[in-house]
Amino acid sequence: MQINIKKIEPADVKSEILAIALYQDESLPFAEITKGIRKEEFTGKSGQVSIIDSQGKTNFRKVLLYGLGESKEFNLDLLRRFGGTALRYAAGIKTTSLSISANIVEVNSSDAVQAICEGAILANYKPIQFKSKQDDYFELKEFDVISKENIAEYVNRASILANSQNYVREINENPANIATPQKLAEHAKNLAKQNKLDITILEKKDMEKLKMNAILGVNQGSPLPPVMAILEYNKGKMNLPLYAVIGKGITFDSGGISIKPAKGMQEMKYDKTGAVTTLGIAKAVSELKLPIRLVAVFTATENMPSGSAQKPGDIVTAYNGKTIEVLNTDAEGRLILSDTLSYIAKEKKPEVMIDLATLTGAMIVALGKYRIGLFSNDDTVSNALYGAGEKTFERVWRMPMDKEYSEMIKADFADIKNIGSEGGEAGSITAACFLKEFIGETKWAHLDIAGVDNIAERHAYLDKGASGIGVRLVCEALEKMAKK
């Protein structure tokens, strides 16, 4: 999507639609067309929208007024919602002529422009790749953003971040018959070629040589072999800090022998979200040209029931030598991450590792659909992610990892077990404690994105389906950590 920058006054806009955001009780602009509006009709309440026809009295045909609520309760996500709302209204009436004003009282122009443009680009994406009649869906190819400041840098930044998030959404909507582990590896290869990244692909035979038995155990029930994709940005620039992002890539999670209920199982195509998000992060980081080195890694496999599938009670030895008693084959994400984390910690030695995984249903019970569960062994990393979450509105909440929770994963017949208890107490915490066994001394954060990986009902800038949440969050956090 093309965004045109116009350094003009809103009154000089000649588009069909001009969109303006106002605080509650802020004076209405363009008295010649708004003087007849009663105060009760548009108060500026948060999310309120009013469309006014100019009746030929202005250069633009319609003005869209969007309410930001009270200024003391303002947050940047309101501007993403504003950008998304304006874009969707224009698409709804099938106009190609939209201008959005980024002149917001008491808001830094760079923040305002970035948020508005992110919201508009995210709202423009529709999950219609498998619809046979795509002409039924109108899409804007461009819009104008109005600002008095020099904003090209922030428009570009918004475009990279939002398009990277949409890239994740597009891949993640592919069902398991299309998005196989091998297909995800192809996406990684294509991204490496396009963005000039180094790439290494570990195949099943490589994992067997490396004794990555936790991954191989999960993969046993599937006819498709597992893959591990390792993308590297700025690989040779040893003066830059090295960070790693690691994603869980279960391309379909049936639960294995511990099979899931049929209801809602189709959503298990989203169990690859962590893996696809690492691709989106690598895309954004490389296009933003952040002054860091990045290792972006995912392991991908199916988790299927079959005569050869892993069985409850099996014991496997992970890459780092720890033995794992598999008491529930539906707790498989932590198994593939255990080998991946320990391998990257040993071979790449990053300063910080961040993993993203749709790891536990317990996370949804704890935080619902509004925040990501954050688990970390380092306050600086945790604080960077929390601050980034508040800015991007991909919010996190730090959860405890007291030693009592680690005691819950001690096994009777192996070093550790892959669930804390049969009853599921502290399920997301014990899962994080399990992962902590495989990071060595590395600074680390685990993001349990199970509650935010897909959207059940569309909102102002995200459609129903894959959300792509995590790209903007992690990029912002990596940038913060690098500056410090």
C-alpha positions as CSV (number, residue, x, y, z in Angstrom):
1,M,0.0,0.0,0.0
2,Q,1.3,3.4,-1.0
3,I,1.1,6.3,1.5
4,N,1.5,9.8,0.1
5,I,2.7,12.5,2.4
6,K,1.0,15.9,2.0
7,K,2.3,19.0,3.9
8,I,-0.9,21.0,3.5
9,E,-3.6,22.3,5.7
10,P,-6.7,20.1,6.1
11,A,-8.8,22.7,4.5
12,D,-6.8,22.4,1.3
13,V,-7.4,18.6,1.0
14,K,-9.1,17.7,-2.3
15,S,-9.8,14.0,-1.5
16,E,-13.3,12.6,-1.4
17,I,-12.9,11.8,2.3
18,L,-10.9,13.7,4.9
19,A,-10.6,11.9,8.3
20,I,-9.9,13.9,11.4
21,A,-9.5,12.7,15.0
22,L,-10.7,14.9,17.9
23,Y,-10.7,14.6,21.7
24,Q,-13.9,14.7,23.7
25,D,-15.4,18.2,23.6
26,E,-12.7,19.5,21.3
27,S,-14.1,22.2,19.0
28,L,-15.4,20.9,15.7
29,P,-13.5,22.0,12.6
30,F,-15.0,23.5,9.4
31,A,-17.8,25.5,10.9
32,E,-19.4,26.0,7.5
33,I,-20.4,22.3,7.4
34,T,-20.4,21.3,11.1
35,K,-22.3,24.2,12.7
36,G,-25.6,22.3,12.3
37,I,-24.4,19.3,14.3
38,R,-25.7,19.2,17.9
39,K,-23.2,18.6,20.6
40,E,-25.0,15.3,21.5
41,E,-24.5,14.0,17.9
42,F,-20.7,14.1,18.1
43,T,-19.1,14.4,21.6
44,G,-15.7,12.9,20.7
45,K,-16.3,9.9,22.9
46,S,-13.7,7.2,22.3
47,G,-14.4,5.4,19.1
48,Q,-17.3,7.5,18.0
49,V,-17.6,8.2,14.3
50,S,-19.6,10.8,12.4
51,I,-19.7,11.3,8.7
52,I,-20.6,14.7,7.4
53,D,-21.3,15.6,3.7
54,S,-19.7,19.0,2.8
55,Q,-22.5,19.7,0.3
56,G,-19.9,21.4,-1.9
57,K,-18.7,23.9,0.7
58,T,-15.2,22.4,1.0
59,N,-12.5,21.0,-1.3
60,F,-13.3,17.5,0.1
61,R,-16.7,15.8,-0.3
62,K,-17.0,14.2,3.2
63,V,-15.3,14.6,6.6
64,L,-15.0,11.6,8.9
65,L,-14.8,12.7,12.5
66,Y,-13.3,10.1,15.0
67,G,-13.6,10.4,18.7
68,L,-10.4,10.0,20.9
69,G,-12.2,10.3,24.2
70,E,-10.8,12.4,27.1
71,S,-7.2,13.5,26.5
72,K,-6.1,12.2,30.0
73,E,-7.1,8.7,28.9
74,F,-5.4,8.9,25.5
75,N,-3.2,6.1,24.2
76,L,-1.6,5.6,20.8
77,D,-3.7,2.6,19.9
78,L,-6.6,5.0,19.6
79,L,-4.8,6.4,16.6
80,R,-4.3,3.0,15.1
81,R,-8.1,2.5,15.5
82,F,-8.6,5.9,13.9
83,G,-6.4,4.9,10.9
84,G,-8.2,1.6,10.5
85,T,-11.6,3.1,10.8
86,A,-10.9,5.7,8.1
87,L,-9.4,3.1,5.8
88,R,-12.4,0.7,6.2
89,Y,-14.9,3.4,5.7
90,A,-13.3,4.5,2.4
91,A,-13.1,0.9,1.3
92,G,-16.7,0.4,2.3
93,I,-17.9,3.1,-0.1
94,K,-15.3,2.0,-2.7
95,T,-13.5,5.3,-3.0
96,T,-9.8,5.5,-3.8
97,S,-9.5,9.1,-2.5
98,L,-8.8,9.3,1.3
99,S,-6.8,11.8,3.3
100,I,-6.1,11.2,7.0
101,S,-4.9,14.1,9.2
102,A,-2.1,13.3,11.6
103,N,-2.2,16.6,13.3
104,I,-3.2,15.5,16.8
105,V,-3.2,17.9,19.7
106,E,-0.5,17.1,22.4
107,V,0.8,14.1,20.5
108,N,4.3,13.8,19.0
109,S,3.9,13.9,15.3
110,S,6.2,10.9,14.8
111,D,4.2,8.7,17.1
112,A,0.9,9.9,15.6
113,V,1.9,9.3,12.1
114,Q,3.3,5.8,12.8
115,A,0.3,4.7,14.7
116,I,-2.2,6.0,12.2
117,C,-0.4,4.4,9.2
118,E,0.0,1.1,11.1
119,G,-3.7,1.0,11.7
120,A,-4.6,1.8,8.1
121,I,-2.2,-0.8,6.6
122,L,-3.4,-3.5,9.1
123,A,-7.0,-2.7,8.4
124,N,-6.4,-3.0,4.7
125,Y,-5.5,-6.6,4.9
126,K,-8.3,-9.2,4.4
127,P,-7.9,-12.9,4.8
128,I,-9.4,-13.8,1.4
129,Q,-6.6,-15.7,-0.3
130,F,-8.8,-18.8,-0.6
131,K,-11.9,-16.9,-1.7
132,S,-12.7,-17.7,-5.4
133,K,-14.5,-14.3,-6.0
134,Q,-11.8,-11.8,-4.8
135,D,-13.3,-9.1,-6.9
136,D,-16.1,-8.8,-4.4
137,Y,-13.6,-7.3,-2.0
138,F,-12.5,-3.6,-2.6
139,E,-9.0,-2.7,-1.6
140,L,-7.4,0.7,-1.4
141,K,-4.1,0.9,-3.1
142,E,-3.0,4.3,-1.5
143,F,-4.1,7.1,0.8
144,D,-2.7,10.5,1.8
145,V,-1.5,11.4,5.3
146,I,-1.6,15.1,6.2
147,S,1.0,16.5,8.6
148,K,2.9,19.8,9.1
149,E,6.1,18.0,10.0
150,N,8.7,16.0,8.2
151,I,7.2,12.5,8.6
152,A,8.7,10.3,5.8
153,E,10.8,8.3,8.2
154,Y,7.8,7.4,10.4
155,V,5.6,6.6,7.4
156,N,8.4,4.2,6.2
157,R,8.7,2.7,9.7
158,A,5.0,2.1,10.0
159,S,4.9,0.6,6.5
160,I,7.7,-1.9,7.3
161,L,6.2,-3.0,10.6
162,A,2.6,-3.2,9.5
163,N,3.4,-5.0,6.3
164,S,5.6,-7.4,8.2
165,Q,2.7,-8.1,10.5
166,N,0.4,-8.6,7.5
167,Y,3.0,-11.0,6.0
168,V,2.7,-13.1,9.2
169,R,-1.1,-13.1,8.9
170,E,-1.0,-14.1,5.3
171,I,1.2,-17.2,5.9
172,N,-0.5,-18.1,9.2
173,E,-3.9,-18.3,7.5
174,N,-2.7,-21.2,5.4
175,P,-4.2,-24.5,6.7
176,A,-2.1,-27.6,7.5
177,N,-2.5,-29.2,4.1
178,I,-0.7,-26.2,2.6
179,A,1.5,-24.9,5.4
180,T,3.6,-28.0,6.0
181,P,6.9,-27.8,7.8
182,Q,8.6,-28.0,4.3
183,K,6.4,-25.0,3.1
184,L,7.5,-22.9,6.1
185,A,11.1,-23.7,5.3
186,E,10.4,-22.5,1.7
187,H,9.0,-19.2,3.1
188,A,12.2,-18.9,5.2
189,K,14.4,-19.5,2.1
190,N,12.4,-16.9,0.1
191,L,12.7,-14.3,2.8
192,A,16.4,-15.0,3.1
193,K,16.9,-14.4,-0.6
194,Q,14.7,-11.3,-0.8
195,N,16.2,-9.6,2.3
196,K,19.8,-10.9,1.9
197,L,19.8,-13.0,5.1
198,D,22.0,-16.0,5.8
199,I,20.0,-19.2,6.2
200,T,20.7,-22.7,7.5
201,I,18.0,-25.5,7.3
202,L,18.4,-28.5,9.6
203,E,16.6,-31.6,8.3
204,K,15.5,-34.7,10.1
205,K,18.9,-36.5,9.5
206,D,20.7,-33.5,11.0
207,M,18.5,-33.6,14.1
208,E,19.2,-37.3,14.5
209,K,23.0,-36.6,14.4
210,L,22.6,-33.8,16.9
211,K,20.4,-36.0,19.2
212,M,17.5,-33.6,19.2
213,N,15.2,-36.4,20.5
214,A,12.6,-34.1,21.9
215,I,11.8,-32.7,18.4
216,L,12.0,-36.2,16.9
217,G,9.7,-37.6,19.5
218,V,6.9,-35.1,18.7
219,N,7.4,-35.7,15.0
220,Q,7.1,-39.5,15.3
221,G,3.4,-39.6,14.4
222,S,3.6,-37.5,11.3
223,P,4.7,-38.7,7.8
224,L,6.2,-35.2,7.2
225,P,9.7,-34.8,8.6
226,P,10.6,-31.8,10.9
227,V,12.7,-28.8,9.9
228,M,14.6,-26.2,11.8
229,A,15.2,-22.9,9.9
230,I,17.9,-20.5,11.1
231,L,17.9,-17.0,9.6
232,E,20.7,-14.6,10.4
233,Y,20.8,-10.9,9.9
234,N,24.2,-8.9,10.0
235,K,25.9,-12.3,10.7
236,G,29.4,-11.0,10.2
237,K,29.1,-7.7,12.1
238,M,30.7,-8.9,15.4
239,N,30.6,-5.4,16.9
240,L,26.8,-5.4,17.1
241,P,24.8,-7.0,19.9
242,L,23.4,-10.5,19.1
243,Y,19.8,-11.4,19.8
244,A,17.8,-14.5,19.0
245,V,14.1,-14.9,18.5
246,I,12.8,-18.5,18.5
247,G,9.3,-19.7,17.4
248,K,7.2,-22.8,18.0
249,G,6.0,-24.2,14.6
250,I,3.5,-26.9,15.1
251,T,1.9,-26.8,11.7
252,F,-1.0,-28.8,13.0
253,D,-1.6,-29.9,16.6
254,S,-4.0,-32.8,17.0
255,G,-2.6,-33.4,20.5
256,G,-1.1,-36.6,19.3
257,I,-2.1,-39.7,21.3
258,S,-3.4,-37.3,24.0
259,I,-5.8,-36.1,21.3
260,K,-7.7,-32.9,21.5
261,P,-11.6,-32.6,21.4
262,A,-12.9,-32.1,17.8
263,K,-14.6,-28.8,18.6
264,G,-12.4,-26.0,17.5
265,M,-9.6,-28.2,16.4
266,Q,-9.4,-26.4,13.1
267,E,-7.8,-23.5,14.9
268,M,-4.8,-25.7,15.6
269,K,-3.5,-24.5,12.2
270,Y,-2.5,-21.4,14.3
271,D,-0.1,-23.5,16.5
272,K,2.6,-22.4,14.1
273,T,2.1,-18.7,15.0
274,G,5.4,-18.4,16.9
275,A,7.4,-19.8,14.0
276,V,5.7,-17.5,11.4
277,T,6.1,-14.5,13.7
278,T,9.9,-15.0,13.8
279,L,9.9,-14.7,10.0
280,G,7.9,-11.4,10.3
281,I,10.4,-10.2,12.9
282,A,13.4,-11.1,10.7
283,K,11.7,-9.3,7.8
284,A,11.0,-6.1,9.8
285,V,14.4,-6.0,11.5
286,S,16.3,-6.4,8.2
287,E,14.2,-3.8,6.4
288,L,14.4,-1.3,9.3
289,K,18.2,-1.9,9.2
290,L,18.3,-2.1,13.0
291,P,21.9,-1.9,14.4
292,I,21.9,-5.4,15.8
293,R,22.7,-9.0,14.8
294,L,19.7,-11.3,14.8
295,V,19.2,-15.0,14.7
296,A,15.6,-15.9,13.9
297,V,14.8,-19.5,14.3
298,F,11.9,-21.8,14.2
299,T,11.3,-25.6,14.4
300,A,8.3,-26.9,12.5
301,T,6.6,-30.3,12.7
302,E,3.1,-31.7,12.9
303,N,1.9,-33.4,16.1
304,M,-0.3,-36.3,14.9
305,P,-1.7,-39.5,16.3
306,S,-0.6,-42.7,14.5
307,G,0.8,-46.2,15.2
308,S,4.3,-44.6,15.3
309,A,3.3,-41.6,17.5
310,Q,4.9,-40.7,20.8
311,K,3.1,-42.3,23.7
312,P,2.4,-41.0,27.2
313,G,5.1,-42.3,29.5
314,D,7.8,-42.2,26.8
315,I,11.2,-40.8,28.0
316,V,13.4,-38.9,25.6
317,T,16.9,-37.3,26.0
318,A,17.0,-33.7,24.8
319,Y,19.9,-32.0,22.9
320,N,21.4,-30.8,26.2
321,G,21.3,-34.2,27.8
322,K,18.3,-33.8,30.1
323,T,15.8,-36.6,30.1
324,I,12.1,-35.8,29.8
325,E,9.2,-38.0,30.8
326,V,6.4,-37.3,28.3
327,L,3.2,-37.5,30.3
328,N,1.0,-35.7,27.9
329,T,1.7,-35.6,24.1
330,D,-0.4,-32.5,23.8
331,A,2.3,-30.6,25.7
332,E,4.5,-30.8,22.6
333,G,5.4,-27.2,22.0
334,R,7.8,-27.1,24.9
335,L,9.4,-30.3,23.7
336,I,10.4,-28.9,20.3
337,L,11.4,-25.6,21.9
338,S,13.7,-27.5,24.4
339,D,16.0,-28.7,21.7
340,T,15.8,-25.5,19.8
341,L,16.6,-23.2,22.7
342,S,19.5,-25.3,24.0
343,Y,21.0,-25.6,20.5
344,I,20.8,-21.9,19.8
345,A,22.1,-21.0,23.3
346,K,25.1,-23.3,22.8
347,E,25.9,-22.7,19.1
348,K,25.1,-19.0,18.7
349,K,25.6,-17.7,22.2
350,P,23.2,-14.7,21.9
351,E,23.0,-12.0,24.5
352,V,19.3,-12.5,24.8
353,M,16.9,-15.1,23.6
354,I,13.2,-14.4,23.1
355,D,10.8,-17.3,22.3
356,L,7.3,-16.9,21.0
357,A,4.9,-19.8,21.3
358,T,1.2,-20.6,21.4
359,L,2.1,-22.7,24.4
360,T,-0.7,-23.1,26.8
361,G,-4.5,-22.8,27.0
362,A,-3.9,-21.9,30.7
363,M,-2.5,-18.6,29.5
364,I,-5.9,-17.7,28.1
365,V,-7.5,-18.6,31.4
366,A,-5.0,-16.3,33.2
367,L,-4.9,-13.3,30.9
368,G,-7.7,-13.7,28.4
369,K,-7.3,-12.3,24.9
370,Y,-5.8,-9.0,25.9
371,R,-2.3,-9.6,27.1
372,I,0.7,-11.9,26.3
373,G,2.1,-13.9,29.1
374,L,5.7,-12.8,29.8
375,F,8.2,-15.0,31.6
376,S,11.8,-14.0,32.0
377,N,15.0,-14.6,34.0
378,D,16.1,-11.0,33.5
379,D,14.6,-7.7,34.7
380,T,16.1,-5.6,31.9
381,V,14.8,-7.9,29.2
382,S,11.4,-8.0,30.9
383,N,11.2,-4.2,31.3
384,A,12.1,-3.7,27.6
385,L,9.3,-6.0,26.5
386,Y,6.8,-4.4,28.9
387,G,7.6,-0.9,27.7
388,A,7.5,-2.0,24.0
389,G,4.1,-3.7,24.7
390,E,2.6,-0.5,26.1
391,K,3.8,1.5,23.0
392,T,2.7,-1.0,20.4
393,F,-0.4,-2.1,22.3
394,E,0.8,-5.7,22.0
395,R,0.8,-5.7,25.7
396,V,2.5,-8.2,28.0
397,W,2.2,-9.1,31.7
398,R,5.0,-10.6,33.6
399,M,4.2,-13.9,35.4
400,P,6.0,-15.5,38.3
401,M,8.6,-18.2,38.1
402,D,9.3,-19.1,41.7
403,K,11.3,-22.2,42.5
404,E,8.2,-23.9,43.8
405,Y,6.9,-24.0,40.2
406,S,10.1,-25.7,39.0
407,E,9.6,-28.3,41.7
408,M,6.3,-29.2,40.0
409,I,8.0,-30.4,36.8
410,K,10.4,-32.9,38.6
411,A,9.7,-36.4,37.2
412,D,9.6,-39.8,38.9
413,F,11.5,-41.6,36.2
414,A,13.4,-38.9,34.4
415,D,15.0,-35.5,35.1
416,I,11.8,-33.5,34.3
417,K,8.3,-34.1,33.0
418,N,6.5,-32.2,30.3
419,I,3.5,-31.2,32.5
420,G,3.4,-29.8,36.0
421,S,0.3,-31.7,37.2
422,E,-2.6,-33.8,35.9
423,G,-5.0,-31.1,37.2
424,G,-3.3,-28.3,35.2
425,E,-2.5,-26.0,38.1
426,A,-0.2,-23.2,37.0
427,G,-0.1,-24.7,33.6
428,S,1.5,-21.7,31.8
429,I,4.0,-21.1,34.6
430,T,5.2,-24.7,34.7
431,A,5.5,-24.7,30.9
432,A,7.8,-21.7,31.2
433,C,9.8,-23.3,34.0
434,F,10.2,-26.3,31.7
435,L,11.7,-24.1,29.0
436,K,14.0,-22.5,31.5
437,E,15.8,-25.8,31.9
438,F,17.1,-25.4,28.3
439,I,18.5,-21.9,28.2
440,G,21.7,-22.3,30.1
441,E,23.0,-18.9,31.4
442,T,21.4,-16.9,28.6
443,K,19.2,-13.9,29.3
444,W,15.8,-15.1,28.1
445,A,12.1,-14.2,27.8
446,H,9.3,-16.5,26.9
447,L,6.2,-15.0,25.3
448,D,3.1,-17.2,25.6
449,I,1.0,-15.8,22.8
450,A,-1.8,-18.4,23.0
451,G,-4.4,-15.8,23.8
452,V,-3.6,-13.3,21.0
453,D,-2.6,-15.5,18.0
454,N,-5.9,-15.1,16.3
455,I,-8.9,-12.7,16.6
456,A,-12.3,-14.1,17.1
457,E,-14.2,-10.9,16.1
458,R,-12.8,-8.1,13.9
459,H,-12.0,-4.8,15.5
460,A,-11.0,-1.4,14.2
461,Y,-7.8,-2.6,12.5
462,L,-7.6,-6.4,12.7
463,D,-9.9,-8.8,10.9
464,K,-11.1,-12.1,12.3
465,G,-8.3,-14.7,11.9
466,A,-4.5,-14.6,12.3
467,S,-3.4,-11.4,14.2
468,G,0.3,-11.3,13.5
469,I,0.7,-9.9,17.0
470,G,4.3,-10.0,18.3
471,V,6.2,-8.5,15.3
472,R,5.9,-4.9,16.4
473,L,6.3,-5.8,20.1
474,V,9.6,-7.7,19.6
475,C,11.1,-5.2,17.1
476,E,10.4,-2.3,19.5
477,A,12.0,-4.3,22.4
478,L,15.1,-5.3,20.4
479,E,15.6,-1.7,19.4
480,K,15.3,-0.5,23.0
481,M,17.7,-3.1,24.3
482,A,20.3,-2.3,21.5
483,K,20.2,1.4,22.4
484,K,20.8,0.7,26.1
